[in-house]
Amino acid sequence: MYKVLHTFYDKIQKVKYVEGEVYPKAGLPVDPARIAYLQENNPYKKAFISENIDENIEEKTVKETPKKNTTRRKKKVE
């Protein structure tokens, strides 16, 4: 298992990974070429997952942030 270093959306697995989570998610297959791509062999020149495999990484649960109230209130005219 690898630690996610930067939040990204995996277009192949159609899963969003948030910084601090574990890659891959439970039950999803791992392709060695995909691992290499996510570890800096990509056009972004950025590592999205850690270099080392760590079996002791605990899965981080992401808390959902409450949505902001987007409705606008009318001002009272006096």
N, CA, C and O atoms as CSV, one atom per row, in Angstrom:
chain,resi,resn,atom,element,x,y,z
A,1,MET,N,N,0.845,-1.177,0.000
A,1,MET,CA,C,0.000,0.000,0.000
A,1,MET,C,C,0.890,1.239,0.000
A,1,MET,O,O,1.991,1.237,0.551
A,2,TYR,N,N,0.399,2.262,-0.613
A,2,TYR,CA,C,1.141,3.510,-0.752
A,2,TYR,C,C,0.336,4.642,-0.125
A,2,TYR,O,O,-0.895,4.617,-0.129
A,3,LYS,N,N,1.033,5.623,0.406
A,3,LYS,CA,C,0.370,6.784,0.988
A,3,LYS,C,C,0.177,7.831,-0.101
A,3,LYS,O,O,1.095,8.101,-0.876
A,4,VAL,N,N,-1.011,8.418,-0.163
A,4,VAL,CA,C,-1.313,9.466,-1.136
A,4,VAL,C,C,-0.685,10.768,-0.647
A,4,VAL,O,O,-0.957,11.224,0.463
A,5,LEU,N,N,0.166,11.364,-1.502
A,5,LEU,CA,C,0.871,12.596,-1.142
A,5,LEU,C,C,0.123,13.853,-1.588
A,5,LEU,O,O,0.186,14.889,-0.926
A,6,HIS,N,N,-0.581,13.755,-2.709
A,6,HIS,CA,C,-1.354,14.876,-3.245
A,6,HIS,C,C,-2.706,14.347,-3.722
A,6,HIS,O,O,-2.779,13.279,-4.329
A,7,THR,N,N,-3.754,15.080,-3.453
A,7,THR,CA,C,-5.094,14.678,-3.856
A,7,THR,C,C,-5.166,14.577,-5.385
A,7,THR,O,O,-4.689,15.458,-6.100
A,8,PHE,N,N,-5.771,13.488,-5.870
A,8,PHE,CA,C,-5.946,13.310,-7.311
A,8,PHE,C,C,-7.149,12.418,-7.591
A,8,PHE,O,O,-7.626,11.695,-6.717
A,9,TYR,N,N,-7.621,12.487,-8.817
A,9,TYR,CA,C,-8.714,11.620,-9.271
A,9,TYR,C,C,-8.124,10.605,-10.235
A,9,TYR,O,O,-7.564,10.981,-11.264
A,10,ASP,N,N,-8.242,9.338,-9.917
A,10,ASP,CA,C,-7.723,8.274,-10.768
A,10,ASP,C,C,-8.750,7.989,-11.852
A,10,ASP,O,O,-9.798,7.401,-11.583
A,11,LYS,N,N,-8.450,8.408,-13.074
A,11,LYS,CA,C,-9.391,8.253,-14.176
A,11,LYS,C,C,-9.560,6.799,-14.596
A,11,LYS,O,O,-10.595,6.434,-15.153
A,12,ILE,N,N,-8.564,5.970,-14.337
A,12,ILE,CA,C,-8.649,4.561,-14.708
A,12,ILE,C,C,-9.595,3.822,-13.762
A,12,ILE,O,O,-10.485,3.097,-14.206
A,13,GLN,N,N,-9.399,4.011,-12.460
A,13,GLN,CA,C,-10.249,3.337,-11.475
A,13,GLN,C,C,-11.517,4.121,-11.154
A,13,GLN,O,O,-12.425,3.610,-10.498
A,14,LYS,N,N,-11.569,5.357,-11.621
A,14,LYS,CA,C,-12.704,6.260,-11.371
A,14,LYS,C,C,-12.946,6.438,-9.871
A,14,LYS,O,O,-14.060,6.286,-9.369
A,15,VAL,N,N,-11.844,6.770,-9.176
A,15,VAL,CA,C,-11.887,6.949,-7.719
A,15,VAL,C,C,-11.077,8.193,-7.365
A,15,VAL,O,O,-10.023,8.443,-7.950
A,16,LYS,N,N,-11.575,8.968,-6.405
A,16,LYS,CA,C,-10.837,10.130,-5.918
A,16,LYS,C,C,-10.012,9.704,-4.709
A,16,LYS,O,O,-10.515,9.040,-3.803
A,17,TYR,N,N,-8.739,10.094,-4.706
A,17,TYR,CA,C,-7.840,9.838,-3.589
A,17,TYR,C,C,-7.463,11.171,-2.967
A,17,TYR,O,O,-7.036,12.092,-3.664
A,18,VAL,N,N,-7.620,11.270,-1.661
A,18,VAL,CA,C,-7.325,12.495,-0.927
A,18,VAL,C,C,-6.008,12.317,-0.178
A,18,VAL,O,O,-5.694,11.222,0.288
A,19,GLU,N,N,-5.249,13.387,-0.068
A,19,GLU,CA,C,-3.967,13.363,0.620
A,19,GLU,C,C,-4.096,12.674,1.981
A,19,GLU,O,O,-4.975,13.009,2.775
A,20,GLY,N,N,-3.203,11.701,2.241
A,20,GLY,CA,C,-3.207,10.981,3.502
A,20,GLY,C,C,-3.901,9.636,3.423
A,20,GLY,O,O,-3.720,8.798,4.307
A,21,GLU,N,N,-4.691,9.411,2.384
A,21,GLU,CA,C,-5.373,8.126,2.218
A,21,GLU,C,C,-4.379,7.074,1.728
A,21,GLU,O,O,-3.203,7.363,1.506
A,22,VAL,N,N,-4.874,5.859,1.565
A,22,VAL,CA,C,-4.061,4.741,1.099
A,22,VAL,C,C,-4.404,4.452,-0.356
A,22,VAL,O,O,-5.573,4.463,-0.741
A,23,TYR,N,N,-3.377,4.192,-1.161
A,23,TYR,CA,C,-3.565,3.783,-2.554
A,23,TYR,C,C,-3.097,2.354,-2.686
A,23,TYR,O,O,-2.003,2.052,-2.210
A,24,PRO,N,N,-3.821,1.477,-3.282
A,24,PRO,CA,C,-5.163,1.614,-3.823
A,24,PRO,C,C,-6.213,1.369,-2.759
A,24,PRO,O,O,-5.923,0.847,-1.682
A,25,LYS,N,N,-7.420,1.751,-3.076
A,25,LYS,CA,C,-8.526,1.486,-2.151
A,25,LYS,C,C,-8.752,-0.019,-2.095
A,25,LYS,O,O,-8.391,-0.745,-3.021
A,26,ALA,N,N,-9.346,-0.476,-1.014
A,26,ALA,CA,C,-9.562,-1.910,-0.794
A,26,ALA,C,C,-10.287,-2.559,-1.973
A,26,ALA,O,O,-11.314,-2.068,-2.442
A,27,GLY,N,N,-9.725,-3.669,-2.436
A,27,GLY,CA,C,-10.358,-4.445,-3.494
A,27,GLY,C,C,-10.028,-4.016,-4.909
A,27,GLY,O,O,-10.439,-4.685,-5.857
A,28,LEU,N,N,-9.298,-2.918,-5.086
A,28,LEU,CA,C,-8.956,-2.468,-6.432
A,28,LEU,C,C,-7.594,-3.020,-6.840
A,28,LEU,O,O,-6.681,-3.081,-6.017
A,29,PRO,N,N,-7.447,-3.425,-8.108
A,29,PRO,CA,C,-6.178,-4.002,-8.572
A,29,PRO,C,C,-5.082,-2.944,-8.688
A,29,PRO,O,O,-5.360,-1.753,-8.828
A,30,VAL,N,N,-3.820,-3.407,-8.625
A,30,VAL,CA,C,-2.669,-2.511,-8.728
A,30,VAL,C,C,-1.848,-2.911,-9.951
A,30,VAL,O,O,-1.444,-4.066,-10.080
A,31,ASP,N,N,-1.604,-1.967,-10.838
A,31,ASP,CA,C,-0.790,-2.199,-12.022
A,31,ASP,C,C,0.582,-1.546,-11.794
A,31,ASP,O,O,0.636,-0.353,-11.494
A,32,PRO,N,N,1.688,-2.288,-11.925
A,32,PRO,CA,C,3.022,-1.708,-11.709
A,32,PRO,C,C,3.301,-0.484,-12.578
A,32,PRO,O,O,3.991,0.435,-12.136
A,33,ALA,N,N,2.784,-0.456,-13.793
A,33,ALA,CA,C,2.975,0.704,-14.667
A,33,ALA,C,C,2.238,1.926,-14.107
A,33,ALA,O,O,2.729,3.051,-14.202
A,34,ARG,N,N,1.071,1.700,-13.531
A,34,ARG,CA,C,0.296,2.797,-12.940
A,34,ARG,C,C,1.004,3.343,-11.703
A,34,ARG,O,O,1.015,4.551,-11.470
A,35,ILE,N,N,1.597,2.445,-10.910
A,35,ILE,CA,C,2.364,2.866,-9.729
A,35,ILE,C,C,3.507,3.779,-10.159
A,35,ILE,O,O,3.715,4.836,-9.564
A,36,ALA,N,N,4.248,3.376,-11.191
A,36,ALA,CA,C,5.367,4.185,-11.694
A,36,ALA,C,C,4.875,5.548,-12.179
A,36,ALA,O,O,5.525,6.566,-11.942
A,37,TYR,N,N,3.732,5.566,-12.854
A,37,TYR,CA,C,3.163,6.813,-13.349
A,37,TYR,C,C,2.826,7.758,-12.199
A,37,TYR,O,O,3.084,8.959,-12.280
A,38,LEU,N,N,2.250,7.213,-11.132
A,38,LEU,CA,C,1.850,8.045,-9.999
A,38,LEU,C,C,3.017,8.454,-9.107
A,38,LEU,O,O,2.871,9.319,-8.243
A,39,GLN,N,N,4.180,7.828,-9.318
A,39,GLN,CA,C,5.362,8.161,-8.525
A,39,GLN,C,C,6.333,9.045,-9.296
A,39,GLN,O,O,7.543,8.904,-9.117
A,40,GLU,N,N,5.863,9.934,-10.130
A,40,GLU,CA,C,6.608,10.968,-10.841
A,40,GLU,C,C,6.851,10.695,-12.308
A,40,GLU,O,O,7.363,11.580,-12.994
A,41,ASN,N,N,6.522,9.539,-12.830
A,41,ASN,CA,C,6.691,9.287,-14.256
A,41,ASN,C,C,5.436,9.756,-14.996
A,41,ASN,O,O,4.780,8.984,-15.696
A,42,ASN,N,N,5.121,11.051,-14.820
A,42,ASN,CA,C,3.911,11.616,-15.415
A,42,ASN,C,C,4.195,13.023,-15.918
A,42,ASN,O,O,5.204,13.611,-15.531
A,43,PRO,N,N,3.348,13.578,-16.758
A,43,PRO,CA,C,3.592,14.915,-17.313
A,43,PRO,C,C,3.604,16.031,-16.271
A,43,PRO,O,O,4.106,17.122,-16.544
A,44,TYR,N,N,3.059,15.773,-15.085
A,44,TYR,CA,C,3.000,16.806,-14.042
A,44,TYR,C,C,4.301,16.918,-13.270
A,44,TYR,O,O,4.489,17.877,-12.521
A,45,LYS,N,N,5.217,15.945,-13.435
A,45,LYS,CA,C,6.502,15.920,-12.711
A,45,LYS,C,C,6.282,16.020,-11.211
A,45,LYS,O,O,7.002,16.729,-10.507
A,46,LYS,N,N,5.271,15.296,-10.733
A,46,LYS,CA,C,4.852,15.381,-9.338
A,46,LYS,C,C,4.507,13.977,-8.852
A,46,LYS,O,O,3.827,13.227,-9.553
A,47,ALA,N,N,4.968,13.621,-7.666
A,47,ALA,CA,C,4.624,12.322,-7.085
A,47,ALA,C,C,3.266,12.430,-6.408
A,47,ALA,O,O,3.059,13.288,-5.549
A,48,PHE,N,N,2.349,11.564,-6.792
A,48,PHE,CA,C,1.029,11.547,-6.185
A,48,PHE,C,C,0.927,10.504,-5.077
A,48,PHE,O,O,0.074,10.610,-4.195
A,49,ILE,N,N,1.803,9.488,-5.122
A,49,ILE,CA,C,1.840,8.475,-4.068
A,49,ILE,C,C,3.278,8.287,-3.610
A,49,ILE,O,O,4.214,8.639,-4.329
A,50,SER,N,N,3.456,7.731,-2.410
A,50,SER,CA,C,4.791,7.553,-1.839
A,50,SER,C,C,5.578,6.504,-2.605
A,50,SER,O,O,5.007,5.667,-3.305
A,51,GLU,N,N,6.900,6.560,-2.464
A,51,GLU,CA,C,7.798,5.623,-3.130
A,51,GLU,C,C,7.766,4.245,-2.488
A,51,GLU,O,O,7.877,3.234,-3.180
A,52,ASN,N,N,7.617,4.200,-1.184
A,52,ASN,CA,C,7.724,2.944,-0.453
A,52,ASN,C,C,6.371,2.311,-0.203
A,52,ASN,O,O,5.369,2.992,0.013
A,53,ILE,N,N,6.371,0.996,-0.237
A,53,ILE,CA,C,5.175,0.257,0.140
A,53,ILE,C,C,5.187,0.140,1.650
A,53,ILE,O,O,6.186,-0.282,2.233
A,54,ASP,N,N,4.102,0.503,2.283
A,54,ASP,CA,C,4.007,0.421,3.736
A,54,ASP,C,C,2.734,-0.320,4.106
A,54,ASP,O,O,1.631,0.181,3.888
A,55,GLU,N,N,2.887,-1.504,4.663
A,55,GLU,CA,C,1.728,-2.313,5.041
A,55,GLU,C,C,1.057,-1.805,6.316
A,55,GLU,O,O,-0.055,-2.223,6.637
A,56,ASN,N,N,1.724,-0.906,7.044
A,56,ASN,CA,C,1.206,-0.436,8.328
A,56,ASN,C,C,0.395,0.850,8.220
A,56,ASN,O,O,-0.043,1.391,9.235
A,57,ILE,N,N,0.192,1.339,7.010
A,57,ILE,CA,C,-0.579,2.579,6.834
A,57,ILE,C,C,-2.039,2.307,7.163
A,57,ILE,O,O,-2.640,1.366,6.645
A,58,GLU,N,N,-2.594,3.132,8.019
A,58,GLU,CA,C,-4.012,3.014,8.341
A,58,GLU,C,C,-4.789,3.903,7.386
A,58,GLU,O,O,-4.353,5.000,7.037
A,59,GLU,N,N,-5.938,3.415,6.974
A,59,GLU,CA,C,-6.751,4.215,6.071
A,59,GLU,C,C,-7.298,5.432,6.791
A,59,GLU,O,O,-7.825,5.335,7.899
A,60,LYS,N,N,-7.164,6.575,6.145
A,60,LYS,CA,C,-7.662,7.829,6.703
A,60,LYS,C,C,-9.062,8.062,6.174
A,60,LYS,O,O,-9.300,8.010,4.967
A,61,THR,N,N,-9.967,8.313,7.065
A,61,THR,CA,C,-11.326,8.621,6.634
A,61,THR,C,C,-11.444,10.130,6.504
A,61,THR,O,O,-11.029,10.881,7.387
A,62,VAL,N,N,-12.000,10.547,5.418
A,62,VAL,CA,C,-12.133,11.973,5.150
A,62,VAL,C,C,-13.500,12.420,5.623
A,62,VAL,O,O,-14.525,11.861,5.233
A,63,LYS,N,N,-13.499,13.438,6.469
A,63,LYS,CA,C,-14.760,13.993,6.950
A,63,LYS,C,C,-15.311,14.929,5.890
A,63,LYS,O,O,-14.590,15.732,5.297
A,64,GLU,N,N,-16.600,14.801,5.674
A,64,GLU,CA,C,-17.228,15.698,4.719
A,64,GLU,C,C,-17.406,17.062,5.365
A,64,GLU,O,O,-17.838,17.173,6.512
A,65,THR,N,N,-17.067,18.090,4.609
A,65,THR,CA,C,-17.236,19.440,5.119
A,65,THR,C,C,-18.662,19.891,4.825
A,65,THR,O,O,-19.200,19.605,3.755
A,66,PRO,N,N,-19.262,20.583,5.758
A,66,PRO,CA,C,-20.639,21.040,5.516
A,66,PRO,C,C,-20.675,22.038,4.366
A,66,PRO,O,O,-19.776,22.864,4.213
A,67,LYS,N,N,-21.712,21.948,3.573
A,67,LYS,CA,C,-21.848,22.854,2.440
A,67,LYS,C,C,-22.259,24.232,2.930
A,67,LYS,O,O,-23.022,24.373,3.886
A,68,LYS,N,N,-21.737,25.238,2.254
A,68,LYS,CA,C,-22.074,26.609,2.600
A,68,LYS,C,C,-23.454,26.942,2.058
A,68,LYS,O,O,-23.884,26.416,1.032
A,69,ASN,N,N,-24.129,27.821,2.767
A,69,ASN,CA,C,-25.429,28.276,2.322
A,69,ASN,C,C,-25.221,29.220,1.144
A,69,ASN,O,O,-24.649,30.299,1.297
A,70,THR,N,N,-25.685,28.809,-0.024
A,70,THR,CA,C,-25.457,29.614,-1.222
A,70,THR,C,C,-26.653,30.465,-1.606
A,70,THR,O,O,-26.603,31.198,-2.594
A,71,THR,N,N,-27.733,30.375,-0.832
A,71,THR,CA,C,-28.899,31.200,-1.161
A,71,THR,C,C,-28.670,32.617,-0.670
A,71,THR,O,O,-28.108,32.842,0.402
A,72,ARG,N,N,-29.110,33.550,-1.465
A,72,ARG,CA,C,-28.935,34.956,-1.086
A,72,ARG,C,C,-30.214,35.475,-0.462
A,72,ARG,O,O,-31.323,35.135,-0.876
A,73,ARG,N,N,-30.027,36.294,0.527
A,73,ARG,CA,C,-31.179,36.904,1.197
A,73,ARG,C,C,-31.425,38.278,0.621
A,73,ARG,O,O,-30.494,39.002,0.271
A,74,LYS,N,N,-32.689,38.622,0.531
A,74,LYS,CA,C,-33.043,39.954,0.051
A,74,LYS,C,C,-32.889,40.944,1.193
A,74,LYS,O,O,-33.225,40.654,2.341
A,75,LYS,N,N,-32.378,42.109,0.856
A,75,LYS,CA,C,-32.259,43.166,1.861
A,75,LYS,C,C,-33.610,43.808,2.069
A,75,LYS,O,O,-34.396,43.989,1.139
A,76,LYS,N,N,-33.852,44.143,3.316
A,76,LYS,CA,C,-35.106,44.841,3.632
A,76,LYS,C,C,-34.990,46.301,3.219
A,76,LYS,O,O,-34.012,46.979,3.531
A,77,VAL,N,N,-35.995,46.758,2.520
A,77,VAL,CA,C,-36.024,48.155,2.109
A,77,VAL,C,C,-36.990,48.884,3.018
A,77,VAL,O,O,-38.144,48.483,3.166
A,78,GLU,N,N,-36.511,49.962,3.628
A,78,GLU,CA,C,-37.363,50.717,4.536
A,78,GLU,C,C,-37.722,52.055,3.941
A,78,GLU,O,O,-38.439,52.836,4.567
